[in-house]
Amino acid sequence: MPRRLSNSNINAFILLAMFLCWFTPLFGSQNPVGLLDPSRHITLDEIKPGMQAYCLTVYEGTKIEKFELEVISVVKNFDPGLDVILVKGLDDKFIYTGAVAGCSGSPVYIEGRLAGALALGWPYSKDPLYGVTPIENMLQVGSTPGSASQDSSKITLDLSKPINLSNIEKQLNEPFSTGSSSEEKMTFLPSPLVVSGIPTSVCQELNNQLSGFGIVATPGFPGSVPDKDTANVKIEPGSVLAVPVVSGDIEMAVIGTATEVLGDKVFGFGHAFLGYGPVEMPLATGQVHTVVASVQRSFKLGTPIDIVGTITFDQSHAVMGTIGKKPKMIPLNIKIKRYNTPSPRSYHCMTAYNKVLTPRVLRAAILGAALRQGSLPPDHTISYRLDFETTGYGTISFENSSTDTGLAEISTETNAIVGLLMNNPYKEIGIEAVNCDIEITNRSSLAHIYSAGLSDYTVKPGGDITVDVTIEKFRGTKEKYSFTLNVPKDLQPGKYKLLVTGGYRYQDFLVRAVPQKLIADNADDLVEAIKFISGIKRNKLHCILPLPEAGITIQRAELPDLPLTKTLVLSDPKRTLDIQTYKHWLEKSVQTDTLIMDEKEIEFVVKE
């Protein structure tokens, strides 16, 4: 006889059922409630080899075309949690081009229902074979555990040592790989980043930095061509889905395809863009100028038209955006004055706000603008100012110069500073705008210290010592400078060394002398360290008299006059705090119109 359930058991079952109905979507259900519609979408268990299919995509302009396909197979466990539908193109265009980068996201229909999106292919394939990401996987984007809050896009930076911008740049640009790109293996199609307004050399350098992310930077054409076909373009299945990471006088936009539109939600690409979960990237309509057929990998050459929303999620199987949501972007204003142009040129752009891409594309935009009128001659001098307007910390300014080293210093400072502000482990420091002013001349400002000597190599405590320095410029002309330093009255007799140095070596001296000013334990310290670095000018000549060490620094705290007995107690090696002796020195400096690369030491004696 069947066992009857008590009222308490019935209530428990009802509560369990309600819990499952309410919370299943939050835990990555294979059939997202409210999105997967059996009348609109076809699932993998219904798909068999030999079935006829078609896809929608744009090969030219904004016209969405229909291309016939045939289902070849269903590949199980292509990736963990991902089965793939293997299809073959039957249309002559597909046969001619093979798999096309930029077709990622092109919706595939079987029996009139959406099955998924073109997303994978083989390099050098002679047949138009594509792997299709199933629609049920794509519709899970934004509904997996933690997807609404977890941000995994931050780059881990090592700030345990004094900040060195060159080292930070290396950390930011460490090789990154999204997986194997073997020619024998089906892989996700790369995302073409079509770049215009900068030289090919800068585009190639950007490509080297982004290729590990599955992004291929390629030179393109500036802007869309406004006409009746681009005036009313909207995002729909098969239309171009563009992500303009830089827009304005310089353009950089990833070209892909929209797969599905449900209300104000757009799903596309069929694979990750960067794959970092929640993002805030501009979503735009776009057009295709042409498909560039290639034996290695064909790709769509396109441009964005209008920003119409925001990519809000970027996960393994798709990107998801919201139409009508305004993306956060960073104004970028660049002014370039060059020796070979009659008047300065200005560039006004907007860059996407993304912790991974922004440092790279912003740097590329500045370098591209500076090199727009040609490469730099061997002899050149660059004077520049970089202003980073931040949220809560005012404007961080870098005003400096370089000579005969190309744009290396500007490149390092732009990349490293933006990367530090956005990716430091303490607090994301928002960037409100970036302004860059560059002047380039076709002459070298290189110089070296020709001679350095003292008026008297013996001095009494409390007396003055005069240092005479001659620098020799690049073309052989010489300039003389003098410094007078007052020797402290309590300086003990003995031998001492004066250091005469240019701006480059002066920075090395400061790293050794005051490392505490370059160590950051929180966001406030980080900003102070960046400002400290920005105050080191390369066009200065310095005369430095190191004095006996006294006192200590405890991390960033400076105790220069601490009595010796307390210094010994606090300097006990058993203590876990970072403790160093405090460095004292006297210094005089003068600004020059040269950049001095070397240094000289002068020994003298203090006598009673």
C-alpha positions in Angstrom: 0.0 0.0 0.0 1.5 3.4 -1.0 2.9 5.4 1.9 1.0 8.7 2.5 3.1 11.8 2.9 2.6 14.0 6.0 1.7 17.6 5.6 5.2 18.5 6.9 6.8 16.4 4.1 4.6 17.9 1.5 5.6 21.4 2.6 9.3 20.4 2.5 8.9 19.2 -1.1 7.1 22.4 -2.1 9.9 24.5 -0.6 12.5 22.4 -2.4 10.8 22.8 -5.7 10.5 26.5 -5.2 14.2 26.8 -4.3 15.1 24.9 -7.5 12.9 27.0 -9.7 14.2 30.2 -8.2 17.9 29.5 -7.9 18.8 27.0 -10.7 19.6 29.8 -13.2 22.2 31.2 -10.8 24.1 27.9 -10.8 24.8 27.4 -14.5 21.7 25.4 -15.5 22.2 23.7 -18.9 18.9 25.2 -20.0 18.8 28.8 -18.8 15.2 29.5 -17.7 13.5 32.1 -19.9 16.3 32.1 -22.6 16.4 28.7 -24.2 13.1 28.4 -26.2 12.4 25.0 -27.9 10.3 26.8 -30.5 13.2 29.1 -31.3 16.3 27.1 -30.5 17.4 23.6 -31.4 19.5 21.6 -29.0 22.4 19.2 -29.5 20.3 16.0 -28.9 18.2 16.9 -31.9 21.1 17.4 -34.3 22.3 14.6 -36.6 25.0 14.3 -39.3 23.7 15.1 -42.8 21.1 17.6 -41.7 20.9 20.7 -43.9 21.6 24.1 -42.2 22.4 27.7 -43.1 24.1 30.6 -41.4 23.6 34.4 -41.6 26.5 36.8 -41.8 27.8 39.9 -43.6 30.4 39.6 -46.3 30.1 43.1 -47.7 28.6 46.3 -46.5 25.8 45.8 -44.0 23.8 43.2 -46.0 23.1 40.0 -44.1 23.4 37.1 -46.4 22.3 33.5 -46.1 24.9 30.7 -46.7 24.0 27.0 -47.0 25.7 24.5 -44.7 25.7 20.8 -44.0 26.1 19.2 -40.7 29.1 16.9 -40.7 29.2 15.7 -37.1 28.8 16.5 -33.5 32.1 16.6 -31.7 31.8 15.6 -28.0 33.9 17.2 -25.3 35.9 19.4 -27.6 36.6 21.5 -24.5 35.5 20.7 -20.9 31.7 21.3 -20.9 31.6 22.1 -24.6 30.4 19.9 -27.5 30.8 21.3 -31.0 28.7 21.0 -34.1 30.9 20.5 -37.2 29.5 22.0 -40.4 30.7 22.5 -43.9 29.9 25.5 -46.1 28.3 24.8 -49.5 28.2 28.3 -50.9 30.8 29.4 -53.5 31.9 32.3 -51.4 32.4 30.1 -48.4 34.4 27.6 -50.5 36.6 30.4 -51.9 37.4 32.0 -48.5 37.4 29.1 -46.2 36.9 29.8 -42.5 36.8 33.6 -41.9 38.0 35.4 -38.8 35.2 37.9 -38.1 32.4 35.3 -38.9 32.6 34.3 -35.2 29.1 34.6 -33.9 27.3 34.1 -37.3 24.1 32.3 -36.3 23.6 28.8 -37.6 20.0 27.5 -38.2 18.8 23.9 -38.5 15.2 23.1 -39.3 14.5 26.8 -39.0 15.7 27.0 -35.4 18.9 28.6 -34.0 21.5 25.9 -33.3 24.5 28.1 -32.3 27.3 30.2 -33.9 30.2 29.8 -36.1 33.2 29.9 -33.8 36.0 27.5 -34.8 38.1 26.6 -37.7 41.5 25.3 -39.0 44.3 27.5 -40.3 45.2 26.7 -43.9 42.1 24.5 -44.3 41.1 24.0 -48.0 37.5 23.3 -47.1 35.1 25.8 -45.5 34.8 23.8 -42.2 33.5 25.5 -39.1 33.0 24.4 -35.5 29.7 25.7 -34.1 29.3 26.7 -30.4 25.8 25.4 -29.3 23.3 28.0 -28.5 22.6 26.4 -25.1 26.2 27.2 -24.1 26.1 30.7 -25.4 22.9 31.6 -23.5 24.6 30.6 -20.2 26.8 33.7 -20.4 26.1 35.9 -17.4 24.2 33.3 -15.5 27.1 31.1 -14.2 28.1 31.3 -10.5 29.7 34.5 -9.6 29.5 35.9 -13.1 27.7 39.0 -12.0 30.4 40.1 -9.5 33.7 38.3 -10.0 36.2 40.3 -12.0 39.1 38.2 -13.1 40.5 40.6 -15.7 43.0 42.3 -13.3 46.6 41.6 -14.1 48.7 40.5 -11.1 51.5 43.0 -10.5 54.4 42.4 -8.2 54.8 45.5 -6.0 56.9 43.9 -3.3 60.0 45.8 -4.5 60.5 49.5 -5.3 58.4 50.5 -8.3 60.4 50.4 -11.6 58.3 51.4 -14.6 60.3 49.3 -17.0 59.7 46.2 -14.8 56.0 47.0 -14.6 55.7 47.3 -18.3 57.3 43.9 -18.7 54.9 42.4 -16.2 51.9 43.9 -18.1 53.2 42.6 -21.4 54.2 39.1 -20.3 53.4 36.5 -23.0 49.8 35.3 -22.7 48.3 32.4 -24.5 44.7 31.4 -24.9 45.7 27.9 -25.9 47.2 25.9 -28.7 47.2 27.4 -32.2 48.4 24.3 -33.9 47.7 24.2 -37.6 46.5 20.6 -37.2 44.0 21.4 -34.5 40.6 23.1 -34.8 40.8 26.3 -32.7 38.6 29.2 -31.9 38.7 31.8 -34.8 40.9 34.8 -33.9 39.1 38.1 -33.5 40.3 40.7 -36.2 41.2 44.0 -34.6 41.0 46.4 -37.6 43.2 49.4 -37.0 43.3 52.8 -38.8 45.0 56.1 -38.3 48.4 54.7 -37.1 51.4 53.4 -39.1 51.7 49.7 -40.0 54.7 49.3 -37.8 52.8 50.3 -34.7 49.9 48.1 -35.7 52.3 45.1 -36.1 53.8 45.8 -32.6 50.2 45.9 -31.2 49.5 42.6 -32.9 52.5 41.0 -31.3 51.1 42.1 -27.9 47.6 40.9 -28.5 48.0 37.7 -30.5 48.2 35.6 -27.4 44.7 36.8 -26.5 43.3 35.5 -29.8 43.2 39.0 -31.3 44.9 39.7 -34.7 45.5 43.4 -35.4 45.5 44.4 -39.0 45.6 47.7 -40.8 42.3 48.9 -42.2 40.4 52.0 -43.4 39.4 55.0 -41.3 35.7 55.3 -40.5 32.6 53.9 -42.0 31.2 55.2 -45.3 27.9 57.0 -44.4 25.1 56.2 -46.8 21.6 55.0 -46.8 22.8 51.5 -46.0 24.6 52.5 -42.8 22.1 55.1 -41.5 19.7 52.7 -39.9 21.7 49.6 -39.2 20.8 47.7 -36.0 22.1 44.7 -34.1 20.3 41.6 -35.2 21.3 37.9 -35.8 23.9 37.9 -38.6 24.8 41.6 -38.4 28.3 42.9 -37.6 28.9 43.2 -33.9 31.9 45.5 -33.5 33.8 46.4 -30.3 35.5 49.7 -30.8 38.4 49.8 -28.3 39.5 53.1 -29.7 37.3 55.5 -31.7 37.7 59.0 -33.1 40.7 60.2 -35.1 42.3 56.8 -34.5 40.2 53.7 -34.7 40.7 50.2 -33.4 37.7 47.9 -33.5 37.3 44.1 -33.1 34.9 42.7 -35.8 32.6 39.8 -35.0 29.0 38.8 -35.6 25.8 38.9 -33.5 24.2 35.5 -32.9 21.0 36.2 -31.0 19.0 39.2 -29.8 16.5 38.7 -26.9 15.0 42.0 -25.8 17.9 44.3 -25.1 20.3 41.4 -24.7 22.8 40.5 -27.5 24.8 37.3 -27.7 27.7 37.0 -30.1 31.1 35.7 -31.1 30.5 32.1 -30.0 33.8 32.2 -28.0 35.5 34.5 -25.6 36.7 38.0 -26.5 39.2 38.1 -23.6 37.2 35.7 -21.4 37.3 37.7 -18.2 33.7 37.7 -17.0 32.1 41.0 -16.3 33.4 43.8 -18.6 32.3 47.2 -19.8 33.2 47.5 -23.5 31.5 49.5 -26.2 29.2 47.5 -28.5 28.7 49.0 -32.0 27.0 48.3 -35.3 29.4 47.9 -38.2 30.0 47.2 -41.8 32.3 45.0 -43.8 34.4 46.5 -46.6 35.5 43.2 -47.9 36.5 39.7 -46.8 40.3 39.3 -47.4 40.8 35.7 -48.7 44.0 34.1 -47.4 45.5 30.7 -47.6 46.4 31.0 -43.9 43.3 32.6 -42.5 40.8 34.8 -44.3 39.4 37.7 -42.3 36.7 40.4 -42.5 38.0 44.0 -43.0 35.4 46.1 -41.4 34.7 49.2 -39.4 32.2 50.2 -36.6 29.4 52.6 -37.4 27.6 53.6 -34.1 28.1 52.6 -30.5 24.7 51.3 -29.5 25.3 49.5 -26.2 27.8 47.8 -23.9 29.4 44.4 -23.8 28.7 43.4 -20.2 29.9 39.8 -20.0 32.8 38.1 -21.7 33.0 34.4 -21.0 34.2 31.1 -22.6 31.4 30.6 -25.1 30.2 34.0 -26.0 30.0 37.7 -25.2 26.8 39.3 -24.0 25.8 42.9 -24.4 23.0 45.3 -23.5 21.6 47.6 -26.1 21.1 51.1 -24.9 23.6 50.9 -22.0 26.2 53.6 -22.3 29.8 52.2 -21.9 32.5 53.9 -19.8 35.2 55.2 -22.0 38.3 57.4 -21.5 38.9 60.6 -23.5 42.3 60.6 -25.1 43.7 63.9 -26.5 47.0 63.9 -28.3 48.9 66.9 -29.7 51.9 66.3 -31.9 54.4 69.0 -33.0 57.1 67.6 -35.4 60.0 69.1 -37.1 58.6 68.0 -40.5 55.1 69.4 -40.2 54.1 73.1 -40.6 51.8 73.1 -37.6 50.9 70.8 -34.7 48.3 68.1 -35.2 45.7 67.1 -32.7 43.9 63.8 -32.3 40.8 63.3 -30.2 39.8 59.8 -29.4 37.8 57.7 -26.9 39.3 54.4 -25.6 37.5 51.5 -24.0 37.9 51.1 -20.3 39.4 47.6 -19.8 42.2 46.6 -17.5 43.9 44.4 -20.0 43.4 46.2 -23.3 43.4 49.9 -22.3 47.1 50.2 -21.4 48.1 48.5 -24.7 45.8 50.4 -27.1 46.2 53.7 -25.4 50.0 53.4 -25.7 49.6 52.3 -29.4 47.4 55.3 -30.1 50.0 57.7 -28.7 52.9 56.1 -30.5 50.9 55.9 -33.7 50.0 59.6 -33.6 53.7 60.5 -33.0 54.8 58.4 -36.0 52.0 59.3 -38.3 54.3 61.6 -40.3 57.1 59.2 -40.6 59.7 57.4 -38.5 62.1 59.4 -36.3 65.6 60.2 -37.6 68.6 58.8 -35.7 69.2 62.2 -34.1 66.1 63.5 -32.4 64.8 64.9 -29.1 61.4 64.4 -27.7 59.8 66.8 -25.1 56.5 65.6 -23.8 53.9 65.9 -21.1 51.5 63.2 -20.1 48.5 64.1 -17.9 46.5 61.2 -16.3 43.3 62.6 -14.8 42.2 60.2 -12.1 39.2 59.6 -9.8 40.0 60.8 -6.3 43.7 61.6 -6.9 43.6 64.6 -9.2 46.0 64.7 -12.2 49.2 62.8 -12.3 51.6 64.6 -14.7 54.8 63.4 -16.4 56.8 66.1 -18.1 60.1 65.0 -19.4 62.4 64.6 -22.4 64.4 61.9 -24.2 66.9 61.8 -27.0 67.9 59.3 -29.7 65.9 56.5 -28.0 62.7 56.7 -30.1 59.5 56.7 -28.1 60.7 54.2 -25.5 60.3 56.4 -22.5 56.8 57.6 -23.5 55.8 54.0 -24.2 57.0 52.7 -20.9 55.4 55.5 -18.8 52.1 55.4 -20.6 51.8 51.6 -20.4 53.1 51.2 -16.9 51.2 54.1 -15.3 47.8 53.2 -16.8 48.5 49.5 -15.9 49.4 50.4 -12.3 46.3 52.6 -11.8 43.9 50.0 -13.2 45.6 46.8 -12.0 47.3 47.5 -8.7 46.3 45.0 -5.9 45.0 47.7 -3.5 42.2 49.7 -5.2 41.4 50.3 -8.9 42.1 54.0 -9.5 39.8 55.2 -12.2 41.1 57.1 -15.2 38.9 60.0 -16.3 41.0 61.3 -19.2 44.5 61.1 -20.7 46.1 64.1 -22.4 49.4 63.9 -24.2 51.5 66.8 -25.7 54.6 65.8 -27.7 57.2 67.9 -29.5 59.8 66.2 -31.7 62.9 67.9 -33.1 65.5 66.4 -35.5 68.5 67.1 -33.3 70.2 65.1 -30.6 70.4 66.4 -27.1 72.9 63.7 -26.0 75.8 64.9 -23.8 78.4 63.4 -21.5 80.5 64.7 -18.6 83.8 65.9 -20.2 85.4 66.8 -16.9 84.6 67.4 -13.2 86.9 68.8 -10.6 87.1 70.8 -7.3 88.6 74.1 -6.5 90.2 72.5 -3.5 90.4 68.8 -2.7 90.8 69.6 1.0 88.1 71.3 3.1 87.3 72.0 6.7 83.9 71.2 8.4 81.6 74.1 7.8 83.6 75.3 4.7 82.4 75.5 1.1 83.5 73.3 -1.7 83.1 74.3 -5.4 82.6 71.8 -8.1 83.4 72.8 -11.7 81.7 70.6 -14.4 82.2 70.7 -18.1 79.8 68.7 -20.3 80.4 68.0 -24.0 77.4 68.0 -26.3 76.7 65.6 -29.2 78.4 67.8 -31.8 81.4 68.6 -29.6 80.5 71.9 -28.1 81.1 72.3 -24.4 79.3 74.0 -21.5 80.5 74.7 -18.0 78.6 74.6 -14.7 79.6 75.3 -11.1 78.1 74.1 -7.9 78.9 75.2 -4.3 78.2 72.9 -1.4 78.5 73.8 2.2 80.2 71.0 4.2 78.3 70.3 7.5 80.1 71.6 10.6 79.7 68.3 12.4 81.0 66.2 9.5 83.8 63.9 10.8 87.2 64.1 9.2 88.0 61.6 6.5 87.7 60.8 2.8 84.4 61.5 1.0 83.1 61.2 -2.6 81.1 63.7 -4.6 78.8 62.3 -7.3 78.2 64.3 -10.5 75.5 62.8 -12.6 72.9 63.3 -15.3 69.2 62.6 -15.0 69.3 58.9 -16.1 71.9 57.9 -13.4 70.3 60.2 -10.9 67.2 58.0 -10.9 69.4 55.0 -10.2 70.9 56.9 -7.3 67.4 57.6 -5.8 66.4 54.0 -6.1 69.4 53.1 -4.0 69.1 56.0 -1.6 65.4 56.3 -0.9 63.7 53.0 -1.9 61.0 53.7 0.6 59.6 56.4 -1.6 59.1 53.8 -4.4 57.4 51.2 -2.2 53.6 51.0 -2.2 51.6 49.2 0.5 48.3 50.9 -0.4 46.7 53.0 -3.2 47.7 56.3 -1.6 51.4 55.2 -1.4 51.2 54.0 -5.0 50.0 57.4 -6.3 52.8 59.1 -4.2 55.4 56.8 -5.6 54.2 57.5 -9.2 54.3 61.3 -8.5 57.8 60.9 -7.1 59.0 59.2 -10.2 57.4 61.8 -12.4 59.4 64.5 -10.7 62.7 63.1 -11.8 63.8 65.1 -14.9 66.3 63.7 -17.4 67.6 67.1 -18.5 69.2 68.0 -15.2 72.8 67.9 -14.0 73.2 66.9 -10.3 76.0 67.3 -7.8 75.5 65.1 -4.7 77.5 64.7 -1.5 76.5 61.5 0.3 76.7 61.9 4.1 77.2 59.2 6.8 74.1 57.1 7.3 72.0 57.8 10.4 68.5 56.8 11.5 66.3 54.3 9.8 63.3 53.9 7.6 60.6 51.4 8.6 58.8 50.6 5.3 57.8 54.1 4.2 58.2 55.8 7.6 61.4 57.9 7.8 63.2 58.3 11.2 66.3 60.3 10.1 67.4 61.5 13.5 66.8 58.3 15.6 69.4 57.8 18.3 71.9 55.0 17.6 70.8 52.9 20.6 67.2 52.9 19.3 68.4 52.3 15.8 70.2 49.1 16.9 67.1 47.8 18.7 64.8 48.4 15.8 67.3 47.0 13.3 67.2 43.6 15.0 67.0 41.0 12.1 64.3 39.1 14.0 61.8 41.9 13.3 59.5 41.2 10.3 59.2 44.9 9.2 61.2 46.1 6.2 63.9 48.3 8.0 66.8 50.1 6.3 69.3 52.7 7.3 68.3 56.3 6.4 70.5 57.9 3.7 71.5 61.6 4.1 73.1 63.7 1.3 73.5 67.3 0.1 72.5 68.1 -3.4 72.6 70.9 -5.9 71.2 70.7 -9.5 70.7 72.7 -12.6 68.5 72.3 -15.6 70.3 72.0 -18.9 69.2 71.7 -22.6 70.9 68.3 -22.8 70.4 64.8 -21.5 73.6 63.5 -19.8 73.9 59.8 -19.7 76.9 59.2 -17.4 78.3 60.1 -14.0 81.6 60.9 -12.3 82.9 60.5 -8.8 85.3 63.0 -7.2 87.2 62.1 -4.0 88.1 64.8 -1.4 89.2 65.0 2.2 87.7 66.7 5.2 90.3 67.8 7.7 89.9 69.4 11.1 
